[in-house]
Every structure is written in structure tokens, then in C-alpha cells.
Amino acid sequence: MGASPSPASSPQLARTLGWPHLIALGVGAIVGTGILTLIGIGADKAGPAVLISFLIAGFVCACGALCYAEMASTITEAGSAYTYTRVVMGSLMAWVIGWALILEYSLVVSAVAVSWAGYAAPLLHDWLGLPMALMQGPSEGGIANLPALLIIVLVAGVLLIGTGKSAAANMVLVVVKLSALALFVWFALPHFDAANLKPFSPFGFGSTMSPDGIERGIMAAAAIIFSAFYGFDAIATASEEVRNPKRDLAIGIVGSMLACAAIYVVIALAALGSTPFTTFANSPEPLALILRQLNQPFAAGFLGITAVLTLPTVILAFFYGQSRIFFVLARDGMLPRGLAKVSGKGAPVRITLFTVAVVGAIALFLPLGEIVALANAGTLIAFMSVAVCLLILRVKQPSLPRGFRTPMAWVVGPISIAGCLYLLISLPQKTLLGFVIWNIIGLAIYFAYSRRNSR
């Protein structure tokens, strides 16, 4: 096998989390832009058949979650897929996966910040008179998205207070967010009309280019809204801060996936059944728009305000994961080791500030759709690596103690790999090109710096 877990002399994180914190972290990460924003993008690509896109993406993610649950309960060190790959396959493959995770977490934090700004900008414009040019990126005709940067800075400040306190605050906000989504279902479901689901699949199954230059189809939508389901991998990055990792990590990962799958099915059915998909396709706030169409302005306003208050739970979960990935890479010497220093409370201050600089710059200027597509590429590669690591360990060390064993591993693992690969090639060609360029840069950094300095 590859590298061993980090020695005791390395900087260590404080163990303050239990399984309720982990489920809240997972639900906070998963239920966010996926249902609040990406359902509009998905409907534009697949029509009412975006329901099938949700099911496909959710099934692939469920297989990935089972693989993550076993690996997280076996290798209980921070770093998620990067650490599993380093232990099982060595430093080069670990760097490739770590580099993909940097892409995933950086872009997801940025994407959710941009989504949050989409809900916050109208409120800030009406209440404070702030010019829209300072609340939108260049692609939307603005100068820079300052609200997106602001929320990133505020979330970083919460994390620096300490993981235990920020996790408790996250649990409260998750409850508020789920209450608002329940209110949406309450108002939308009575208006359900099966006619709104016809034609069910206007753009077909596979990912094909439409005359307007946009790739459409059920799989094209699934490849984009895949990010609506991931988030449980942020739980795996918390391994070193969980009081009973061999038990609680599996509960947190599988529990949050099951809870969110049920939530998504109900909300998607209510949205698509109550309003023609063309009404909210590509809207930056589709659920609020649907409520306004149903003549429920108060509920729409409440949902918008709730999104502003609670979308930061998604940013918090992924920002947390990003800072821990950076932390482990720095501790291993893949990045400068000075970034891995922790405060007296066990919080990685330097790496948190470094993360603010990276994701803040992205959120200021890039549009949501491109950010999400490229983030998905990094995630899909990481998911595949976890499934591969699971199968390798089952062969090489079948008797290794595991806190959780994936059922039917030789079925679930290959399905996760094949499903992720199919979703990866269904992404836009521009996205795949950007991902290749990202990895070329990553390999250059590895051979120029990381390989010589890693422990």
C-alpha cells in the first residue's frame, strides 16, 4: 500500500463532532443550490424528464456514498478521497485526486456564493440601494459580484470560531431551510397538474447539441445537477474531528443521502407538476418564481429570505471541506507545510484565509453554470477513485477492520465507477477541455514541487 496515516507529531485537529453534526453537515451541503437553483438549469436541459435526471444522478451518488462510507470508516484521517488514494495507490495518484478535490470544493463554494448573491442582490438593491453592477459578474453585465465575496468572508469567520460552534449553528440553519422547503411543497402541491409533465422528455435521453448551441437531454441535465446530490463527501473530510469516526461517519454519510433523496423527489414533483417547466427554466431563483406564479408572493418572499439566510450552510460545509483538503495537502508537503499550522482551538487559520483568497476570486467574476459544470468534473473523478480504492482494499486486505462494509461491494463499486464515467463524458466539451488543462497544470506543480517535498 502507499503512504501511512500522518504521524502523531503532525498538526492535529480537535475532535468535537458527533453523528447529528455530520448529518446536519451533509444535509446542509446537499440541500442547497441543487434544489434552489439547479432545478431551473436542469429543466432547461431535459424538460419534465429532469425528474429522471435527478434519479440517475442520485443513484450514482448513492453508490458513491456507500463506497465513501466504508473508506471513511476504515481510514479515519482527514482528506477524504485524497487520503484514501494516498494510502491505497501512492502519492502521484493521490495528488491527481487532491488536485481534483481542490477544483471541486473551490468551485462549489464559489458557485453557491454566486447563487446566494442571486437571491440577495434584489433584496440589497431594494433595501440599501446598492447598484446591481457591483452585485453581478461581468457575464451578467456587471463589474464584480461583491455579495458573493462578502458571504465567503463571513463563512470563513464562522469557521475560525471553531468547528464545534460552527457545526451547532449549521444545524439550526438546516432546520430553517427545510422548513422553507416544506412551505414550498405545501403551496405548490395542491396545484399539481399532470398536463404540466407533457411532453415528458422533449429533448431525448443522451446529451446532444441543440440548435441554439446548448447541450440538452436527460444525461446532459444529470451531468449538471449531479452536484445537487454530492455534499456527503464533505463529511468524509471531517474524519479527524469526529469523536467516534468508525461509527459516526457511516451514519452521517448514508443518513444524509437518504434524507436528501426523499426531500428532492417531493420538491421536484411539486415544482414540475404545479408550473410548466418553461416558466422557470434557467431562472436564478426557480422555486420563488414558481410561488409568485401561483400567486403566493408572501411565500415567495419568505423562501427568498430563507435562501439568503440558509444557503451559507452549503458554503460552510464545502468551505470546511476545501480548507481540510488544503490542510492535509500542506501537512503532507504537497503544498507549503507552513499552511498546515492550526490555532490553539484546533482551527487551521492560515489555510482558511488562503481558501478565502482562492474561492473569493472565482466568485467575483465567473458565472454559475460554468462554475458548476467544471466542479462536477472534479467530483466525478474523486468518486471514481474512492470506488477503485474500495475494491483494491477488498482484494489486498479483506480482513482489515472496517466500521462499515458496503453491501454488494463488487456490484456497487463498478456501478459507481461506470456511472461517474458516463456522467463525466456527458459534460459540455468546453468543460472537459478546461478539466484537462487543470490537470496538466496540476501535474506540472507535482513534478516541480510536490514530489520533492511530500513526506
C-alpha positions in Angstrom: 0.0 0.0 0.0 1.0 3.7 -0.3 1.5 6.2 2.5 0.7 5.6 6.1 -1.5 7.9 8.1 0.0 11.1 9.3 2.3 10.8 12.3 1.2 12.0 15.7 3.8 14.8 15.6 2.0 16.4 12.6 -0.6 19.1 13.3 -3.8 17.6 14.6 -7.4 18.8 14.5 -9.7 18.8 17.6 -12.4 16.0 17.8 -15.6 17.8 18.6 -18.3 16.3 16.2 -20.9 13.6 16.6 -23.2 11.9 14.1 -26.0 14.5 14.4 -23.5 17.2 13.4 -22.4 15.1 10.5 -26.0 14.5 9.2 -26.7 18.3 9.5 -23.4 19.0 7.7 -24.4 16.6 4.9 -27.9 17.9 4.6 -26.7 21.4 4.8 -24.3 20.7 1.9 -26.6 18.6 -0.3 -29.9 20.6 0.0 -28.8 23.9 -1.4 -28.1 25.2 -4.9 -29.2 21.8 -6.3 -32.9 22.3 -5.5 -32.9 26.1 -5.0 -31.2 26.9 -8.3 -30.1 24.0 -10.4 -33.6 22.6 -10.9 -34.1 25.5 -13.3 -30.9 24.8 -15.2 -31.8 21.1 -15.3 -35.4 21.8 -16.5 -34.0 23.8 -19.4 -31.9 20.9 -20.5 -34.3 18.0 -20.0 -37.8 19.4 -19.5 -40.0 17.5 -17.1 -37.7 14.5 -17.6 -35.3 16.3 -15.3 -37.0 14.0 -12.7 -35.2 11.1 -14.4 -32.0 13.1 -14.4 -32.4 13.5 -10.6 -32.9 9.8 -10.2 -29.9 8.9 -12.3 -27.6 11.4 -10.6 -29.0 10.3 -7.2 -28.5 6.6 -7.9 -24.9 7.1 -9.0 -24.3 9.3 -5.9 -25.9 6.7 -3.6 -23.4 4.1 -4.9 -20.6 6.6 -4.3 -21.9 7.3 -0.8 -21.8 3.7 0.1 -18.2 3.5 -1.1 -17.3 6.6 0.8 -18.9 5.3 4.0 -16.7 2.2 4.0 -13.5 4.1 3.2 -14.2 6.8 5.7 -14.8 4.3 8.5 -11.7 2.4 7.6 -9.2 5.3 7.1 -10.3 7.8 9.7 -8.0 10.6 8.8 -8.9 14.0 7.2 -8.5 14.4 3.5 -11.4 12.3 2.0 -10.7 10.8 -1.4 -7.1 12.3 -1.4 -6.2 10.4 1.8 -7.7 7.1 0.7 -5.9 7.3 -2.7 -2.6 8.1 -1.0 -2.9 5.2 1.4 -4.0 2.7 -1.3 -2.3 3.9 -4.6 0.5 6.2 -3.6 1.4 9.9 -3.9 1.1 10.5 -7.6 -2.5 9.3 -7.9 -3.2 11.0 -4.6 -2.1 14.3 -5.9 -4.3 13.9 -9.1 -7.3 13.3 -6.8 -6.3 16.0 -4.4 -6.0 18.4 -7.3 -9.5 17.3 -8.5 -10.9 17.9 -5.0 -9.3 21.4 -4.9 -11.2 22.1 -8.1 -14.5 20.6 -6.8 -14.5 22.4 -3.4 -13.2 25.7 -4.7 -15.8 25.9 -7.5 -18.7 24.7 -5.4 -18.0 27.3 -2.7 -17.8 29.9 -5.4 -21.0 28.6 -7.2 -23.1 28.6 -4.0 -21.8 32.1 -3.2 -22.9 33.3 -6.6 -26.3 31.5 -6.2 -26.7 33.2 -2.8 -25.9 36.5 -4.3 -28.6 35.9 -6.9 -31.2 35.8 -4.1 -29.5 38.5 -2.0 -28.9 41.1 -4.8 -32.6 42.1 -5.3 -33.0 42.5 -1.5 -29.8 44.5 -1.2 -30.8 46.7 -4.1 -34.3 47.4 -2.7 -33.3 47.8 0.9 -29.9 49.5 0.7 -29.9 50.9 -2.9 -26.7 49.1 -3.8 -26.1 49.2 -7.6 -26.6 45.9 -9.4 -23.3 46.4 -11.3 -21.5 45.6 -8.0 -23.6 42.5 -7.3 -23.2 40.7 -10.7 -20.2 39.3 -12.5 -19.0 40.5 -16.0 -21.0 37.7 -17.8 -24.2 39.3 -16.4 -23.3 42.8 -17.4 -21.9 43.8 -14.0 -18.4 44.7 -12.7 -17.9 42.2 -9.8 -20.1 40.1 -7.5 -19.3 41.7 -4.2 -22.1 39.9 -2.2 -20.6 36.6 -3.2 -17.2 37.6 -1.8 -18.8 39.0 1.3 -20.6 35.8 2.2 -17.4 33.8 1.7 -15.6 36.0 4.1 -18.4 35.8 6.7 -18.5 32.0 6.5 -14.7 31.8 6.9 -15.1 33.9 10.1 -17.7 31.4 11.4 -15.3 28.5 10.8 -12.4 30.3 12.5 -14.5 30.4 15.7 -14.1 26.7 15.9 -15.6 23.6 14.3 -17.9 22.6 17.2 -19.7 26.0 17.4 -20.0 26.4 13.7 -21.5 22.9 13.4 -24.1 23.8 16.0 -25.0 27.0 14.1 -25.2 24.9 10.9 -27.8 22.6 12.5 -30.1 25.5 13.3 -29.9 26.9 9.8 -30.5 23.5 8.2 -33.8 23.2 10.2 -34.8 26.7 9.0 -34.0 25.8 5.4 -36.0 22.5 5.5 -39.0 24.5 7.0 -39.0 26.8 4.0 -38.9 23.9 1.5 -41.8 22.3 3.3 -43.7 25.6 2.9 -43.0 25.5 -0.8 -44.4 21.9 -1.1 -47.4 23.0 1.0 -48.3 25.7 -1.5 -47.2 24.1 -4.7 -48.5 20.5 -4.4 -52.3 21.4 -4.4 -51.7 22.9 -7.9 -50.3 19.7 -9.3 -51.5 19.1 -12.9 -50.2 16.1 -14.9 -50.5 18.1 -18.1 -47.5 20.2 -17.0 -45.4 17.0 -17.3 -46.2 16.7 -21.1 -44.2 16.3 -23.3 -42.2 14.5 -20.6 -38.9 14.2 -22.5 -38.8 16.9 -25.2 -35.0 16.7 -25.7 -34.4 12.9 -25.6 -32.1 10.8 -23.3 -28.5 11.4 -24.4 -26.5 14.6 -24.4 -26.9 16.3 -27.8 -26.3 19.8 -29.1 -29.5 21.8 -29.7 -29.8 24.4 -32.5 -29.2 27.2 -30.0 -25.8 25.8 -29.1 -26.8 24.3 -25.7 -26.3 20.6 -24.9 -29.6 19.1 -23.9 -31.1 15.8 -22.9 -31.7 13.8 -19.8 -28.0 12.9 -19.4 -26.9 16.4 -20.1 -29.1 17.6 -17.2 -27.9 14.7 -15.0 -24.3 15.7 -15.5 -25.0 19.2 -14.4 -27.4 18.5 -11.5 -25.2 15.8 -10.2 -23.9 18.5 -7.8 -27.4 18.6 -6.4 -26.6 15.3 -4.6 -23.0 15.5 -3.6 -22.0 17.1 -0.4 -21.8 13.9 1.7 -18.1 13.8 0.7 -17.6 16.9 2.8 -18.5 14.7 5.8 -15.5 12.4 5.0 -13.2 15.4 5.2 -14.2 15.7 8.9 -12.8 12.3 9.9 -10.1 13.7 12.3 -12.7 15.9 14.1 -15.3 13.1 14.8 -15.4 11.7 18.3 -16.3 8.1 17.1 -15.3 8.1 13.4 -15.8 4.3 12.7 -19.5 4.5 13.7 -20.5 8.1 13.1 -19.0 8.7 9.6 -21.1 5.9 8.1 -24.3 7.2 9.8 -23.6 10.7 8.7 -22.9 9.8 5.0 -25.7 7.3 4.4 -28.2 9.2 6.6 -27.8 12.5 4.9 -28.0 10.9 1.4 -31.3 9.1 2.3 -32.8 12.2 3.8 -31.9 14.4 0.8 -33.1 11.9 -1.8 -36.6 11.9 -0.2 -36.6 15.7 0.0 -35.6 16.1 -3.7 -38.2 13.8 -5.1 -41.0 15.6 -3.3 -39.9 19.1 -4.2 -39.1 18.3 -7.8 -42.6 16.7 -8.3 -44.2 19.7 -6.7 -42.3 22.2 -8.8 -42.7 20.4 -12.2 -46.4 19.5 -11.5 -47.5 22.9 -10.4 -45.9 25.0 -13.2 -44.9 24.4 -16.9 -41.1 23.9 -16.9 -40.6 26.7 -19.5 -41.7 29.2 -16.9 -38.8 28.6 -14.5 -36.2 27.1 -16.8 -32.8 28.8 -16.2 -34.2 31.1 -13.5 -31.7 32.0 -10.8 -34.5 31.5 -8.2 -36.9 28.9 -9.7 -38.8 27.9 -6.5 -39.5 31.5 -5.6 -40.6 32.2 -9.2 -43.0 29.3 -9.1 -44.6 30.6 -5.9 -45.1 34.0 -7.5 -46.7 32.3 -10.5 -49.1 30.6 -8.0 -50.0 34.0 -6.6 -48.2 33.4 -3.3 -46.0 36.5 -3.1 -45.5 36.2 0.7 -44.3 32.6 0.5 -42.0 33.5 -2.4 -40.5 36.4 -0.4 -40.1 34.1 2.6 -38.4 31.5 0.5 -36.1 34.1 -0.9 -35.2 35.5 2.5 -34.7 31.9 3.8 -32.3 31.2 0.9 -30.3 34.2 1.8 -30.2 33.1 5.4 -29.5 29.4 4.8 -27.5 28.9 1.6 -24.5 29.8 3.7 -24.9 26.3 5.3 -23.9 24.9 1.9 -20.9 27.3 1.7 -19.9 26.4 5.2 -19.9 22.7 4.5 -17.9 22.9 1.3 -15.6 25.7 2.6 -15.0 23.4 5.6 -14.1 20.5 3.2 -11.9 22.7 1.0 -9.9 24.1 3.9 -9.4 20.5 5.2 -8.2 19.3 1.8 -5.7 22.2 1.6 -4.7 21.4 5.2 -3.9 17.7 4.5 -2.1 18.5 1.3 0.0 21.0 3.2 0.6 18.7 6.1 1.8 16.0 3.6 4.2 18.5 2.0 2.2 18.6 -1.3 1.7 22.3 -0.6 3.9 24.5 1.6 3.8 23.0 5.1 3.5 26.4 6.8 -0.1 26.5 5.6 -0.9 23.5 7.9 -0.5 25.3 11.2 -3.5 25.2 13.5 -4.6 27.7 16.2 -5.0 26.9 19.9 -8.6 25.9 19.2 -7.5 23.4 16.6 -8.7 25.5 13.6 -6.4 25.8 10.5 -6.3 29.6 10.3 -3.7 30.1 7.6 -5.3 27.6 5.2 -8.8 29.1 5.8 -7.5 32.6 4.8 -5.8 31.0 1.8 -9.1 29.4 0.8 -10.9 32.7 1.1 -8.4 34.2 -1.5 -8.9 31.3 -4.0 -12.7 30.9 -3.9 -13.4 34.6 -3.5 -11.5 35.5 -6.7 -13.6 32.9 -8.6 -16.9 34.0 -7.2 -16.2 37.7 -8.0 -16.1 37.2 -11.7 -17.3 33.8 -13.1 -20.9 32.7 -13.9 -22.8 30.0 -12.1 -23.4 27.5 -14.9 -19.7 27.2 -16.0 -18.6 27.0 -12.3 -20.9 24.1 -11.6 -20.1 22.1 -14.7 -16.3 22.3 -14.0 -16.8 21.4 -10.3 -18.7 18.3 -11.3 -15.7 17.1 -13.4 -13.5 17.2 -10.3 -16.1 15.4 -8.1 -16.7 12.6 -10.6 -13.0 11.8 -10.7 -12.9 11.8 -6.9 -15.9 9.5 -6.7 -14.4 7.0 -9.1 -11.1 6.9 -7.2 -12.9 6.1 -3.9 -14.7 3.2 -5.6 -11.4 1.9 -7.0 -9.7 2.2 -3.6 -12.6 0.3 -2.0 -12.2 -2.6 -4.5 -8.4 -2.7 -4.2 -8.6 -2.9 -0.4 -11.2 -5.7 -0.6 -8.6 -7.7 -2.6 -5.4 -6.7 -0.8 -6.7 -6.5 2.8 -10.0 -8.3 3.1 -9.7 -8.7 6.8 -8.9 -5.1 7.5 -11.2 -3.8 10.3 -14.0 -1.7 8.8 -16.5 0.4 10.8 -18.9 0.0 7.8 -18.9 -2.6 5.0 -20.5 -1.6 1.7 -23.2 -4.2 0.8 -22.6 -6.0 -2.6 -19.3 -4.1 -3.0 -18.5 -5.8 -6.3 -21.8 -4.5 -7.7 -21.9 -1.1 -6.1 -18.3 -0.2 -6.7 -18.3 -0.9 -10.5 -21.7 0.9 -10.9 -20.3 3.9 -9.2 -17.2 3.9 -11.5 -19.2 3.4 -14.7 -21.9 5.8 -13.7 -19.4 8.6 -12.9 -17.5 8.0 -16.1 -20.8 8.2 -18.2 -21.7 11.5 -16.4 -18.2 12.8 -16.9 -18.3 12.3 -20.7 -21.8 13.8 -20.7 -20.5 17.2 -19.5 -20.1 20.0 -22.1 -17.0 19.7 -24.3 -15.8 23.1 -23.1 -15.9 21.8 -19.5 -13.9 18.7 -20.4 -11.3 20.8 -22.1 -11.0 23.0 -19.0 -10.6 20.0 -16.8 -7.8 18.6 -19.0 -6.0 21.9 -18.8 -6.5 22.0 -15.0 -4.9 18.6 -14.7 -1.9 19.5 -16.9 -1.3 22.4 -14.5 -1.6 20.1 -11.5 0.9 17.6 -12.9 3.4 20.4 -13.6 3.1 21.5 -10.0 3.5 17.9 -8.7 6.7 17.2 -10.6 8.1 20.7 -10.0 7.4 20.9 -6.2 5.1 18.3 -4.6 7.0 15.2 -5.4 10.3 16.5 -3.9 8.6 17.9 -0.8 6.0 15.3 0.2 6.6 13.1 3.2 
